[in-house]
Amino acid sequence: MASYVILLLSVIIFSFSVLLLSLSLSSLVFVSFTTVGTFHQHISINWGEERAQILEKGQLVTLTLDQFSGSGFQSKDEYLYGRVDMQLKLVPGDSAGTVTAFYLSSDEPAHDEIDFEFLGNVSGEPYIVHTNIYTQGHAGREMQFYMWFDPTEDFHTYTIIWNPKRIIFLVDEIPIRVFNNHEDLGVPFPSRQPMRLYSSIWNAESWATQGGKVRIDWSKAPFTASARNLKIDASVWHSDDASSPNKTWMNQQLDAIGKRNLQWVHKNYMVYNYCRDYKYIYGIPLECTL
């Protein structure tokens, strides 16, 4: 009898071990992760050579533009859905003609892209935060905002949430824009191509400041923006990958407070809305009528 009990216990323990191993292996299907590691671990300088610097043991990146080149970095991984937060401190003083960018983009020619672009201005005039969404290489979904603070005096957190249902742009946790997925109604949405994270500073004097009327004053160069506290909570792209349904960002939407904050931003700080201000040739975009 004792031998039978011992044998039965051994079978139970073995079966439980196999179950734990099976659960561990199945969890590998979800390559969703959160990381707040150093920039050294998660990004690569992709242009600008010494104009882009990783400093303070990987905790800070500076991006510089001069007469010869801008600079930038990209994430080492690609992602399909997730949340990305990064703190930025923008170019101070006369930054007219410069653009500092923080965005997600796929590699294909008919690419998808989700943009934060910060349009510089002459001293004393406010930055404009330019947001845009590309689907299959087509843009034209611009919205622009002033900020309720000076983004050159200190670091502020800029966030992109991208899930199957919507894209949310946040500034210091305050939503400034939401783009919902209406693919079922024929509105294109970036849902099939993985994207990398990018950040850069570059010469956009042909359009960035007052429609290109104010050019870069190169006597003020070099122009430097800084980034810190990169946080990526996203699903790393692999051919057999799947996004974890347990991530809070996967179904994230605005609550009542978020909706009020969004209305406050649109009422007081919106500069341009493609649904309202664009001179349409082919009619109002479908999503603007929903």
Salt bridges, closest charged atoms under 4 A:
ASP66 OD2 - ARG51 NE 2.92
ASP85 OD1 - ARG83 NE 2.98
ASP107 OD2 - ARG196 NE 3.74
GLU113 OE1 - HIS111 NE2 2.87
GLU117 OE1 - HIS130 NE2 3.89
ASP172 OD2 - HIS156 ND1 2.71
GLU173 OE2 - ARG83 NH2 2.63
GLU183 OE2 - ARG192 NH1 2.73
ASP217 OD2 - LYS220 NZ 2.71
ASP233 OD1 - LYS247 NZ 3.63
ASP277 OD1 - ARG276 NE 2.90
GLU287 OE2 - ARG141 NE 2.89
